Amino acid sequence: MYKVRAEVVKMNGRCTYHKVGDYIEAEDDLLEIPDGRKVCLWSLSALLPFLSAVQRKHDEPDDWLSDADYIQCPDSNVEVLWEIKKIPV
């Protein structure tokens, strides 16, 4: 299993909730958000399916889901791009 960090790496438009450098981390079944920060539901809905999949080590050669590295927020008013990184534990 990996610990996974999703970090905002790019923004186009004006997002009132996030800025470049914001992040969340997932380990096992827990989601960690730094103190005083929030995550909008638009971004969270896009990230959640990938966070749990990327945590696992897969052996299948055609498995693309565990190697997902960028997820875009689906909010049509702003582009927020999250980078997903695996952190060995």
MIDREN-453571 format. One record per residue (C-alpha): residue number from 1; residue in one letter; y, x, z. Coordinates in steps of 0.1 Angstrom, whole numbers, plus 5000, padded with zeros to 4 digits. Example, Ala and Ser with C-alpha at 12.3 -4.5 7.8 and 13.67 -1.06 7.14 Angstrom:
BEGIN
k = 1, r = A, py = 4955, px = 5123, pz = 5078
k = 2, r = S, py = 4989, px = 5137, pz = 5071
This chain:
BEGIN
k = 1, r = M, py = 5000, px = 5000, pz = 5000
k = 2, r = Y, py = 5036, px = 5010, pz = 4994
k = 3, r = K, py = 5068, px = 5002, pz = 5011
k = 4, r = V, py = 5091, px = 4988, pz = 4983
k = 5, r = R, py = 5129, px = 4991, pz = 4981
k = 6, r = A, py = 5149, px = 4969, pz = 4957
k = 7, r = E, py = 5184, px = 4983, pz = 4952
k = 8, r = V, py = 5214, px = 4970, pz = 4932
k = 9, r = V, py = 5220, px = 4996, pz = 4906
k = 10, r = K, py = 5242, px = 4978, pz = 4880
k = 11, r = M, py = 5265, px = 4948, pz = 4879
k = 12, r = N, py = 5283, px = 4931, pz = 4850
k = 13, r = G, py = 5307, px = 4904, pz = 4861
k = 14, r = R, py = 5318, px = 4895, pz = 4895
k = 15, r = C, py = 5292, px = 4888, pz = 4922
k = 16, r = T, py = 5306, px = 4877, pz = 4955
k = 17, r = Y, py = 5274, px = 4886, pz = 4974
k = 18, r = H, py = 5262, px = 4920, pz = 4963
k = 19, r = K, py = 5276, px = 4954, pz = 4953
k = 20, r = V, py = 5260, px = 4985, pz = 4938
k = 21, r = G, py = 5240, px = 5002, pz = 4965
k = 22, r = D, py = 5229, px = 4971, pz = 4984
k = 23, r = Y, py = 5192, px = 4970, pz = 4991
k = 24, r = I, py = 5163, px = 4952, pz = 5007
k = 25, r = E, py = 5129, px = 4966, pz = 5016
k = 26, r = A, py = 5094, px = 4950, pz = 5018
k = 27, r = E, py = 5065, px = 4964, pz = 5038
k = 28, r = D, py = 5033, px = 4945, pz = 5043
k = 29, r = D, py = 5043, px = 4909, pz = 5047
k = 30, r = L, py = 5078, px = 4916, pz = 5060
k = 31, r = L, py = 5112, px = 4916, pz = 5043
k = 32, r = E, py = 5139, px = 4938, pz = 5058
k = 33, r = I, py = 5176, px = 4933, pz = 5051
k = 34, r = P, py = 5200, px = 4958, pz = 5066
k = 35, r = D, py = 5221, px = 4945, pz = 5095
k = 36, r = G, py = 5251, px = 4925, pz = 5085
k = 37, r = R, py = 5240, px = 4921, pz = 5049
k = 38, r = K, py = 5228, px = 4890, pz = 5030
k = 39, r = V, py = 5207, px = 4884, pz = 4999
k = 40, r = C, py = 5216, px = 4854, pz = 4976
k = 41, r = L, py = 5188, px = 4830, pz = 4968
k = 42, r = W, py = 5192, px = 4837, pz = 4930
k = 43, r = S, py = 5183, px = 4873, pz = 4935
k = 44, r = L, py = 5156, px = 4867, pz = 4961
k = 45, r = S, py = 5138, px = 4842, pz = 4939
k = 46, r = A, py = 5136, px = 4868, pz = 4911
k = 47, r = L, py = 5125, px = 4896, pz = 4934
k = 48, r = L, py = 5099, px = 4880, pz = 4957
k = 49, r = P, py = 5070, px = 4878, pz = 4932
k = 50, r = F, py = 5075, px = 4914, pz = 4922
k = 51, r = L, py = 5079, px = 4929, pz = 4957
k = 52, r = S, py = 5044, px = 4919, pz = 4968
k = 53, r = A, py = 5028, px = 4929, pz = 4935
k = 54, r = V, py = 5045, px = 4964, pz = 4934
k = 55, r = Q, py = 5033, px = 4971, pz = 4970
k = 56, r = R, py = 4997, px = 4972, pz = 4960
k = 57, r = K, py = 4979, px = 5001, pz = 4943
k = 58, r = H, py = 4962, px = 4989, pz = 4911
k = 59, r = D, py = 4936, px = 5006, pz = 4890
k = 60, r = E, py = 4937, px = 4984, pz = 4859
k = 61, r = P, py = 4951, px = 5004, pz = 4829
k = 62, r = D, py = 4968, px = 4974, pz = 4814
k = 63, r = D, py = 4985, px = 4962, pz = 4847
k = 64, r = W, py = 5022, px = 4961, pz = 4841
k = 65, r = L, py = 5032, px = 4940, pz = 4871
k = 66, r = S, py = 5027, px = 4968, pz = 4897
k = 67, r = D, py = 5049, px = 4991, pz = 4876
k = 68, r = A, py = 5079, px = 4967, pz = 4873
k = 69, r = D, py = 5109, px = 4988, pz = 4880
k = 70, r = Y, py = 5140, px = 4966, pz = 4871
k = 71, r = I, py = 5146, px = 4929, pz = 4879
k = 72, r = Q, py = 5177, px = 4910, pz = 4869
k = 73, r = C, py = 5192, px = 4883, pz = 4890
k = 74, r = P, py = 5188, px = 4850, pz = 4870
k = 75, r = D, py = 5223, px = 4838, pz = 4880
k = 76, r = S, py = 5240, px = 4830, pz = 4846
k = 77, r = N, py = 5275, px = 4838, pz = 4859
k = 78, r = V, py = 5269, px = 4875, pz = 4867
k = 79, r = E, py = 5244, px = 4903, pz = 4858
k = 80, r = V, py = 5230, px = 4919, pz = 4889
k = 81, r = L, py = 5203, px = 4945, pz = 4881
k = 82, r = W, py = 5179, px = 4955, pz = 4909
k = 83, r = E, py = 5158, px = 4987, pz = 4907
k = 84, r = I, py = 5124, px = 4985, pz = 4925
k = 85, r = K, py = 5111, px = 5018, pz = 4939
k = 86, r = K, py = 5077, px = 5025, pz = 4956
k = 87, r = I, py = 5078, px = 5044, pz = 4989
k = 88, r = P, py = 5045, px = 5058, pz = 5000
k = 89, r = V, py = 5036, px = 5050, pz = 5036
